[in-house]
Amino acid sequence: MVDYAAQVLRLTLTVVKRNADVSGFVVLPRRWVVERTFGWLMRSRRLVRDYERRTETAEAMVLWSMTMVMSRRLAKRRR
């Protein structure tokens, strides 16, 4: 997956690991971006449960959900 992101998508992935010494909740750098995005995705009823049998369909549902989020934001800015 890391090689695919680097070669095909030209992205650099950084894995943020928890410190073994720390117990409890600790804010990790840039982790909130992922958590916030998952929160936006969970607003779509279809993504709350794993209804899809094929990974292509599940991927299409995620893309559709993020398209709805982005289009709503664009519509708000124009008003």
PyMOL commands that set and color helices and strands:
alter all, ss='L'
color gray80, all
select helices_A, chain A and resi 2-7+31-41+45-48+55-78
alter helices_A, ss='H'
color red, helices_A
deselect
rebuild
show_as cartoon
